[in-house]
Amino acid sequence: MKVLKFGGTSVGSARRMKNVASIIGSSERKIVVLSAMSGTTNALVCIAGCFYRKAPDEANKMISEQEQKYAREIEALYRTDLYKERALQLVTEHFNHVWSFSGKPFTVFDEKVILAQGELISTGMMDLYLQEQGIESVLLPALNFMRITADGEPDPVYIREKLVALLDQHPDTSVFITQGFICRNAYGDIDNLQRGGSDYSASLIGAAVDAEEIQIWTDIDGMHNNDPRVVNHTSPVRQLNFEEAAKLAHFGAKILHPCCIRPAKESNIPVRLLNSFEPSAPGTLISNTAEKGRIKAVAAKDDITYIKIKSINQLPSHKFLSHVFDTFAFYKTAVDMVTTSDIGVSVTIDNTEYLQEIVARLESYATVFVEKEMVIICVVGDLEWRNVGFEALIIEALKDIPVRMISYGGSSSNVSLVMRKEDKTRALQALSTHLFDSSQSLPPAI
């Protein structure tokens, strides 16, 4: 069995839904995970905001606009009046449910129920379309098997048990449709896996059913060796190992949700990134196989805050680091990068919710320098210490760009550098020229 995930752009219109249906086919057994139609989740967030602000007229206007949008796509998607009517009824029921929150005390839990409607609509519409095309499919409600714990982490035992039981009820069915992103929490309430969570859903489902492959279908031909929005003439990377892919996803490659890699890696299930607009393109294969001696790709993570912390000798040196990291742990703020010396440490964070409190606590035993609007540039590949020369290529590329931090050693698959936001584009372009355009490769391992 394979798991196929299609993002919001891939199901963003009637024409694109038809294209997805042609990719799905009916031959081999598969679970298809769908996001909400592009633009729907953002609209639902805005509608929920209206309910928070007690602005029902504004919410009603937005709901009407969404219903009209879906009515146009339904008219273009289905051939027969019967299925057009069924689809319109489906959409109306879900938006009536959204409207039912108007005039009531509104909570974050209500917002999550509203956000879930996008995936419920897109999967319902796809299931109806497949039926109209004569393709037998079964709609598997993700709310019946996808669950997170009280800590907000997926519950893999529960997911496997419930999902396998649902699949066993349909032994002769080839195509199953389900929602990405949405789930229930430990208390049975509707919840979600956060933005980009449909990738995570697909990976969790793949691990639960021991899938032979997880396919992530997007609007680009696999993961590219640099950001195509910034750098011209980027190329798809045809093969990555799990660690390389995880680093690229964590440090800014938008094609893949960072959490997606872990369940697939733990279950040793290959992940293939494919282009729904060009289905014949080979895309990118992510697996446990590693290519030696190659720099694969570059990614950038925005909205980084750099913090330099220097001891003022009120603490013994062997206690200084533990106090620093205890401070970040106390405020539940993850640290991305770290460089240290005997009397100081520099770190980066991407969550500044408690920055003021963190700095105040650090200043009781250290001088603290904070710099916002920074970026992390991450160079990924087989960067084992035996592959001499890769550092020189990276530093040479950035010789005219000021760099705040360089981190290497925590992983043999990446070198990370911190710099100012305004230098990001120049850095990505320079790295692309030095690492890829000239076809430079690392010398053979010693």
Secondary structure as GFF3:
##gff-version 3
##sequence-region A 1 446
A	DSSP	beta_strand	2	6	.	.	.	ID=ss1
A	DSSP	alpha_helix	14	24	.	.	.	ID=ss2
A	DSSP	beta_strand	30	34	.	.	.	ID=ss3
A	DSSP	alpha_helix	40	52	.	.	.	ID=ss4
A	DSSP	alpha_helix	56	77	.	.	.	ID=ss5
A	DSSP	alpha_helix	81	99	.	.	.	ID=ss6
A	DSSP	alpha_helix	108	132	.	.	.	ID=ss7
A	DSSP	beta_strand	137	140	.	.	.	ID=ss8
A	DSSP	three_ten_helix	142	144	.	.	.	ID=ss9
A	DSSP	alpha_helix	156	168	.	.	.	ID=ss10
A	DSSP	beta_strand	175	179	.	.	.	ID=ss11
A	DSSP	beta_strand	182	184	.	.	.	ID=ss12
A	DSSP	beta_strand	190	192	.	.	.	ID=ss13
A	DSSP	alpha_helix	197	208	.	.	.	ID=ss14
A	DSSP	beta_strand	213	218	.	.	.	ID=ss15
A	DSSP	beta_strand	239	241	.	.	.	ID=ss16
A	DSSP	alpha_helix	242	250	.	.	.	ID=ss17
A	DSSP	three_ten_helix	258	260	.	.	.	ID=ss18
A	DSSP	alpha_helix	261	266	.	.	.	ID=ss19
A	DSSP	beta_strand	271	275	.	.	.	ID=ss20
A	DSSP	beta_strand	284	287	.	.	.	ID=ss21
A	DSSP	beta_strand	295	311	.	.	.	ID=ss22
A	DSSP	alpha_helix	317	330	.	.	.	ID=ss23
A	DSSP	beta_strand	337	340	.	.	.	ID=ss24
A	DSSP	beta_strand	344	349	.	.	.	ID=ss25
A	DSSP	alpha_helix	355	362	.	.	.	ID=ss26
A	DSSP	beta_strand	366	381	.	.	.	ID=ss27
A	DSSP	alpha_helix	390	397	.	.	.	ID=ss28
A	DSSP	beta_strand	405	407	.	.	.	ID=ss29
A	DSSP	beta_strand	414	420	.	.	.	ID=ss30
A	DSSP	three_ten_helix	421	423	.	.	.	ID=ss31
A	DSSP	alpha_helix	424	432	.	.	.	ID=ss32
A	DSSP	pi_helix	433	437	.	.	.	ID=ss33
###
